[in-house]
Amino acid sequence: MPKEKNTNDLLKLILNLLLIGLFIIITYRIVEPFLFGFFWAVMVVIATWPLMIKIQNKLFNKRWLSLLVMALILAFVCVIPFLLIISSVAQNGHYLIEWAKSLSHHELPTLDWLNSIPMFGEELHQKWLELIKTDGSDLISNVQPYIGTMIKWLIEQVTNLGIFIFHAGVMIIFSLLLFLKGESITKYVYVFANRLSKQYGETTVTLAGQSIRAVALGVVVTAITLALIGGLSFVLTNMPLAGLLTLVLFICCVAQIGPVVVMLGCIIWQFWSGHTASGIILIVVAVILTTLDSVMRAYLIKKGADLPFLLILFGVIGGLLGFGIMGLFIGPIVLALTYKIIQTWVDEQS
């Protein structure tokens, strides 16, 4: 009889585990489309909570007024720039089409300045002259097999842009909810962490919050600095649509695409238009921005979280490679938590 009872208990345990696992899988599938927006909202709320409190104190200590202001700020930073870019492309698309049609009526520049490049400049200039003589037919024949791949890539990027805007909207909704109940949610998180580990729970949550705030502020401050420097260079070199290019540069820096894509396009345009001096200036600025993008971001994150520089740098790079944009936060936070837990454990043993 005892053996039969044990068998029943084991079967009951297995069924309970299967049922719990089934509920977890179903729940995950339901909330999966909103997870990116939710985690993004958590990062935003932790990073901007002090700002929200300051706004609330200025607005007669009314939480709903501060929520309205924060909603406008988040929409202005995360959603409106993309809508402005799409609107601008739609309004000016016919100019691009006319410009493309007129290319066949213009002689391509000889780009004599290529000869001044050491080592491979003359060979590069000779290849360019041969390309002009054949009216680009050789280049077109070589590129033609990849046109379908390029079109597919463009369609994927448009789809990704739509998904990103959806996640941005979800992020704003969750951010407002977290702002509204921030104190009670924070208390619940600390209680939950304490139940998991009375020794390290609260310390781990505090460190995670500091790391998230440091990474978020490091990314935003770096993006603003790069956008200001890049925008100033656009104005000095008389780039058309300098304001829109500055906005695109800021978005690329926030999204961790980097300033290279925008700067490279502007450099090509300057040399194509025959403005060699302006192109050289933009090359110098591009090198400066690329260096600042790596060094400044890691420095600001280290300053905010008081963690080793290499730890943060590897966390940012590894997180981006492993998890995409969200890995920018996941990487440094996981490494920071691991580092602090191991450090505390070693200190206790000594």
C-alpha positions, 0 to 999 in steps of 0.5 A: 500500500505505501508503494501505491501511495508513493506512485500516486504522489509521483504521478500527481507531481508530474501532472502538476509540473506539466500543467504549470509548464503548459500555463507558462508556455501559453502565457509566454506566447500571449505576452511575447509580442509585448515583451520588448515594449515592456522591457523597454518601458522598464529601462525608460522608467528607471532612467527617467524616474528622477525627472518625472518626480521633479516635473511632479513637484513643479506641477503642484505634486499632481501625478497625472499632470506629470504623466501627461508631460512624460507621455509628450516627452516620450512620444517626441523622442521615440515616435514623432522623429520616425513619423517626421522622417517618413513624412519627409520622404513621402513629400520629397520622394518626387524630387529623388525620382526626378534627380535619378532620371536626370542622372543620365543627362549629366556627365559623371565627375572624373574624381581626380582627387583620388590620385592624391590618396597614397598607395592605391589612389592611382589604381582606384582613379583608373578603375573609376575612369574605366567605369565612366567610359563604359557608362557603368554597364559593367557595374550594372551587370555585376550588381544586377544579380543582387538587386532582388536581394537589395529589394528584399532587404529594403522591404524587411527594413520597412517592416522592422520600422513598423514593428519598432513604431508598434513597440514604441507605442507599447513602451509609452503605455507601459511607461505611463502605467509604471510611472503611475504605480512606481512606488508600489511596484518598486516595493513589490520587486524588493519583497520578491527579491528578498524572498528569493535571496535575503542576503543578495536580493535587495542589493541585486535589485539596487545594482540592476537599477543603477546599471540600467540608469547608467546605460540609458543615460550614457546612450542618450547623452552620447547620442545628443553629443554626437548629433550636435557635433554632426549637425554643426558639421552639416551646417558648416559644409552647407549640407541640404536638409541639415536638420533632418540629417541631424535627426536621423543621426541622433536616431541612429546613435540611440539605436546603436547603428552608429554615426557612420551610415549618415556620415558616409552618405554625406561624404559621398554626396559632397565628393560627388558634388565636387566639394572636396574640402567639405568632404574632407571636413566630414571625413575628419568629423566622422572619425571623431564621432566614431571614436566618441561613440565608443569611448564616451558611451562606455565612460558615462556608463562606468561613471554612473554604475561605478564598474570596471571600464572593460566590463561595461565595454564587453557588456555593451558589445556582447549584448548587442551581438547576442540580443540586438538593441535590447542587449545594450542594456542586458549585457552590462546589467548581467555582467555587472550583477555577476561581477558584484555577486562574485566580488561580495562572495569573495569578500565574505570568504576573506 
